[in-house]
Amino acid sequence: MVERPEHPPRHEMMTWPDVDKLIDILLPQLRSVGSFGGMVMITRGGVIPGGLLAESLKIEHLLTAAVDFPATANLAGLMAWPSFLQFPDSALLEGRTVLIIDDVWGSGRTSTAVRERVLSSGATPYTCVLHFNPYRSLFKKLKPNFYGAVTDAYVIYPWESDRGTRGMRMFSPEPEAN
């Protein structure tokens, strides 16, 4: 999606009941795979949905991954390799079926980078997000294995109260509350 000044991106504010509905949508999909031997929560966005899903799915082997991409506005920068600030040791992943959790798949770079690293550790990875934005994804033939909803909006989750409407233009449309 190309953002044009005359058409700012749509914003959508999620409530806790909205998140509960997305978790309820994801659970049967995830259970269809069977059990997961572990979970990698992508910080920070995947920590809360990961905790909710881990509790419901009774996943006890919880790990985190922190990924950093260089800040840039040009297309070449979007293709830059990530830096892994934190990532589980391969021995903790090898031979496991691993659920990778994040809040949203926008460009898809973070989930894809973590998926590839989990795969190279000898695990079987599955990606899962609350929201999938196919309009922003850099991967036209790749999408998360599981997602609760498709969106074209900039999503604000209830645990992101510090983020609120920061960065919105003064005359942007009001965020939609679900």
The 8 nearest C-alpha neighbors of each residue, nearest first, counted from 0:
[[1, 135, 134, 2, 151, 136, 133, 8],
 [2, 0, 3, 135, 134, 8, 6, 7],
 [3, 1, 0, 7, 4, 8, 6, 5],
 [2, 4, 6, 5, 1, 7, 8, 0],
 [5, 3, 6, 7, 2, 8, 168, 1],
 [4, 6, 3, 7, 2, 171, 8, 170],
 [7, 5, 3, 4, 8, 2, 9, 171],
 [8, 6, 4, 5, 3, 2, 9, 171],
 [9, 7, 10, 152, 6, 2, 153, 151],
 [8, 10, 152, 153, 7, 11, 174, 172],
 [11, 9, 174, 153, 152, 154, 175, 8],
 [10, 12, 175, 154, 174, 176, 152, 155],
 [11, 13, 155, 176, 175, 174, 154, 156],
 [14, 12, 156, 17, 157, 155, 177, 176],
 [13, 15, 17, 16, 157, 18, 12, 156],
 [14, 16, 18, 17, 157, 19, 13, 156],
 [15, 17, 19, 18, 14, 20, 13, 21],
 [18, 16, 14, 20, 15, 19, 13, 21],
 [17, 19, 15, 21, 20, 16, 22, 14],
 [18, 20, 16, 22, 17, 21, 23, 15],
 [21, 19, 23, 17, 18, 22, 24, 16],
 [20, 22, 147, 24, 18, 23, 19, 25],
 [21, 23, 25, 19, 24, 20, 26, 18],
 [24, 22, 20, 21, 26, 25, 19, 27],
 [25, 23, 21, 22, 147, 26, 20, 27],
 [26, 24, 22, 28, 23, 147, 27, 29],
 [25, 27, 29, 28, 23, 24, 30, 22],
 [28, 26, 30, 29, 25, 31, 24, 23],
 [29, 27, 25, 31, 26, 30, 145, 24],
 [28, 30, 26, 31, 27, 32, 25, 33],
 [29, 31, 27, 33, 32, 28, 26, 34],
 [30, 32, 28, 29, 33, 27, 26, 34],
 [33, 31, 30, 29, 34, 28, 35, 27],
 [34, 32, 30, 31, 35, 29, 96, 28],
 [33, 35, 36, 32, 30, 56, 96, 58],
 [34, 36, 96, 37, 97, 98, 58, 33],
 [37, 35, 95, 96, 97, 34, 60, 58],
 [38, 36, 60, 97, 35, 61, 58, 98],
 [37, 39, 98, 61, 97, 99, 62, 40],
 [40, 38, 62, 99, 63, 61, 98, 100],
 [41, 39, 63, 100, 45, 46, 49, 99],
 [42, 40, 45, 64, 101, 63, 65, 100],
 [43, 41, 65, 44, 45, 46, 64, 40],
 [42, 44, 45, 46, 41, 65, 40, 101],
 [43, 45, 102, 42, 101, 46, 41, 47],
 [101, 44, 46, 41, 40, 102, 100, 49],
 [45, 47, 49, 40, 44, 43, 48, 42],
 [46, 48, 50, 49, 45, 51, 44, 158],
 [49, 47, 51, 50, 45, 46, 52, 102],
 [50, 48, 46, 52, 47, 51, 45, 100],
 [49, 51, 53, 47, 48, 52, 46, 54],
 [50, 52, 48, 54, 49, 53, 47, 55],
 [51, 53, 55, 49, 54, 50, 56, 48],
 [54, 52, 58, 50, 56, 57, 55, 51],
 [53, 55, 57, 52, 51, 56, 50, 58],
 [54, 56, 52, 53, 57, 51, 26, 58],
 [55, 57, 53, 58, 54, 52, 30, 26],
 [58, 56, 54, 53, 55, 59, 52, 34],
 [59, 57, 53, 56, 60, 37, 54, 35],
 [58, 60, 61, 57, 37, 53, 36, 38],
 [59, 61, 37, 58, 38, 62, 36, 39],
 [62, 60, 38, 59, 37, 39, 63, 58],
 [61, 63, 39, 38, 40, 87, 60, 64],
 [64, 62, 40, 39, 41, 86, 42, 65],
 [63, 65, 86, 41, 85, 42, 40, 66],
 [64, 66, 85, 84, 42, 83, 41, 86],
 [67, 65, 83, 84, 82, 64, 81, 109],
 [68, 66, 82, 81, 83, 69, 84, 65],
 [67, 69, 81, 70, 82, 66, 80, 79],
 [68, 70, 71, 67, 76, 79, 81, 80],
 [71, 69, 68, 72, 76, 77, 67, 73],
 [72, 70, 76, 73, 69, 77, 74, 75],
 [71, 73, 76, 74, 70, 77, 75, 69],
 [74, 72, 76, 75, 71, 77, 78, 70],
 [73, 75, 77, 76, 72, 78, 71, 79],
 [76, 74, 78, 77, 73, 79, 71, 72],
 [77, 75, 79, 78, 74, 71, 73, 72],
 [76, 78, 74, 75, 79, 73, 71, 72],
 [77, 79, 76, 75, 80, 74, 108, 137],
 [80, 78, 76, 77, 81, 75, 68, 69],
 [81, 79, 78, 82, 68, 69, 112, 77],
 [82, 80, 68, 67, 83, 79, 66, 69],
 [81, 83, 67, 66, 84, 68, 80, 69],
 [82, 84, 66, 85, 65, 67, 81, 86],
 [83, 85, 65, 66, 82, 67, 86, 64],
 [86, 84, 65, 64, 83, 87, 66, 63],
 [85, 87, 64, 83, 63, 88, 65, 84],
 [88, 86, 89, 91, 62, 63, 64, 85],
 [87, 89, 90, 91, 86, 92, 120, 93],
 [88, 90, 120, 92, 91, 93, 87, 121],
 [89, 91, 93, 88, 92, 120, 87, 121],
 [90, 92, 89, 88, 93, 87, 95, 120],
 [93, 91, 89, 90, 122, 95, 120, 94],
 [92, 94, 121, 122, 90, 120, 95, 89],
 [93, 95, 122, 121, 92, 96, 123, 120],
 [96, 94, 122, 36, 93, 92, 97, 123],
 [95, 97, 123, 36, 35, 122, 124, 37],
 [98, 96, 37, 124, 38, 35, 95, 123],
 [97, 99, 38, 125, 124, 126, 39, 100],
 [100, 98, 126, 39, 38, 125, 40, 127],
 [101, 99, 40, 127, 45, 49, 128, 41],
 [45, 102, 100, 128, 41, 44, 103, 40],
 [101, 103, 44, 128, 45, 129, 130, 48],
 [102, 104, 130, 128, 101, 129, 131, 105],
 [103, 105, 131, 107, 132, 106, 130, 128],
 [106, 104, 132, 107, 135, 136, 103, 131],
 [105, 107, 136, 137, 135, 108, 104, 138],
 [108, 106, 104, 105, 136, 110, 109, 111],
 [109, 107, 111, 106, 110, 112, 137, 105],
 [108, 110, 112, 111, 107, 113, 66, 106],
 [111, 109, 113, 112, 107, 108, 114, 126],
 [110, 112, 114, 108, 109, 113, 107, 115],
 [113, 111, 109, 115, 114, 110, 108, 116],
 [114, 112, 116, 110, 111, 115, 117, 109],
 [115, 113, 111, 117, 112, 116, 110, 124],
 [116, 114, 118, 112, 113, 117, 119, 111],
 [115, 117, 119, 113, 118, 114, 120, 112],
 [118, 116, 120, 114, 119, 115, 122, 113],
 [117, 119, 115, 122, 120, 116, 121, 123],
 [120, 118, 116, 121, 117, 115, 122, 89],
 [121, 119, 89, 117, 118, 93, 122, 92],
 [120, 122, 93, 119, 118, 94, 92, 123],
 [123, 121, 93, 94, 95, 118, 92, 120],
 [122, 124, 96, 97, 118, 95, 125, 121],
 [125, 123, 97, 114, 98, 122, 118, 96],
 [124, 126, 98, 99, 144, 97, 127, 123],
 [127, 125, 99, 143, 144, 98, 100, 145],
 [126, 128, 145, 100, 146, 143, 99, 144],
 [129, 127, 146, 101, 102, 103, 130, 100],
 [128, 130, 147, 102, 146, 103, 21, 148],
 [131, 129, 103, 148, 128, 149, 147, 146],
 [130, 132, 149, 104, 103, 133, 150, 146],
 [131, 133, 150, 105, 134, 151, 135, 149],
 [134, 132, 136, 135, 131, 105, 149, 151],
 [133, 135, 0, 132, 136, 151, 105, 150],
 [136, 134, 0, 106, 105, 133, 132, 137],
 [137, 135, 106, 133, 138, 107, 105, 134],
 [136, 138, 106, 139, 107, 135, 108, 105],
 [139, 137, 141, 136, 140, 107, 142, 106],
 [138, 140, 141, 137, 136, 133, 142, 134],
 [141, 139, 138, 142, 137, 136, 133, 143],
 [142, 140, 138, 139, 143, 107, 136, 137],
 [141, 143, 144, 140, 138, 107, 133, 139],
 [144, 142, 126, 145, 127, 146, 128, 141],
 [143, 145, 126, 125, 127, 142, 146, 128],
 [146, 144, 127, 143, 126, 128, 25, 147],
 [147, 145, 128, 129, 127, 148, 130, 131],
 [146, 148, 129, 21, 25, 24, 130, 128],
 [149, 147, 130, 146, 131, 129, 150, 21],
 [150, 148, 131, 130, 132, 151, 147, 133],
 [151, 149, 132, 152, 131, 130, 148, 133],
 [150, 152, 132, 134, 153, 149, 9, 133],
 [153, 151, 9, 10, 150, 154, 11, 8],
 [152, 154, 10, 9, 11, 155, 8, 151],
 [155, 153, 11, 152, 10, 12, 156, 13],
 [154, 156, 12, 13, 11, 159, 153, 157],
 [155, 157, 13, 159, 158, 12, 154, 14],
 [158, 156, 159, 14, 13, 160, 15, 155],
 [159, 157, 156, 160, 47, 161, 155, 15],
 [160, 158, 162, 157, 161, 156, 155, 163],
 [159, 161, 163, 162, 158, 157, 156, 155],
 [162, 160, 159, 163, 158, 165, 164, 157],
 [163, 161, 159, 160, 165, 164, 155, 166],
 [164, 162, 160, 165, 161, 159, 155, 12],
 [163, 165, 167, 166, 162, 174, 155, 10],
 [166, 164, 163, 167, 162, 161, 168, 160],
 [165, 167, 164, 168, 162, 163, 169, 171],
 [168, 166, 165, 164, 171, 169, 170, 7],
 [167, 169, 171, 170, 166, 7, 172, 165],
 [168, 170, 171, 167, 172, 166, 173, 164],
 [171, 169, 168, 172, 167, 173, 7, 5],
 [172, 170, 168, 169, 173, 167, 7, 9],
 [173, 171, 174, 170, 9, 10, 7, 175],
 [172, 174, 171, 175, 10, 170, 9, 11],
 [175, 173, 10, 11, 12, 172, 176, 9],
 [174, 176, 11, 12, 177, 173, 10, 9],
 [177, 175, 12, 11, 13, 174, 14, 173],
 [176, 13, 175, 17, 12, 14, 11, 16]]
